[in-house]
Amino acid sequence: MISFAFYETATGRIISTGIGSELPKDDLYSFGKHVDVVQLDGSVDPGEYYVDLVSGKIERKLPAPFLKDSYQIMADGISSLKIEKLPPSTLVVWPDERVDMVDSGFLELSIDLPGNYTLIIDTVQYLRKEVKVEAIISNES
């Protein structure tokens, strides 16, 4: 049996894995355009690996050095938090569970209600990361 992974040819993001008697080239069309298949040396967790588009090899994702565990912002609807150095094709899951793809290299947000919020940042080459955002009220009167 052969282990394989379907991946996006534009990003290297693994979208599905499987096992079969041969590489399922005919199944590529069920995923739509811009998908290819690569043979694996065993099973991989798509959340921990990606396909390096230069070498064509499966690579392990590393922790994202540009993301902190938590951020703080003023809950005034004016102040903004900017998270930079995001690689192309970064997926952001917002607190309302909406998902956006960020290709600009950064995301920026402002919050008008105090509280704790969680963003999920999912990049192709780095491990998925939950970041906490604490929106606070100023003590100034």
LINSUL-V704184 format. One record per run of one state. SS is the DSSP state (H for helix, E for strand, L for the rest). FROM is the first residue (numbers start at 1). TO is the last residue. If there is no record, write none. Layout:
# LINSUL-V704184
ss:from:to
SS:FROM:TO
SS:FROM:TO
This chain:
# LINSUL-V704184
ss:from:to
L:1:1
E:2:8
L:9:13
E:14:20
L:21:24
H:25:31
L:32:34
E:35:40
L:41:48
E:49:51
L:52:57
E:58:60
L:61:61
E:62:62
L:63:69
E:70:74
L:75:80
E:81:84
L:85:89
E:90:93
L:94:98
E:99:102
L:103:105
E:106:109
L:110:114
E:115:122
L:123:125
E:126:126
L:127:128
E:129:136
L:137:141
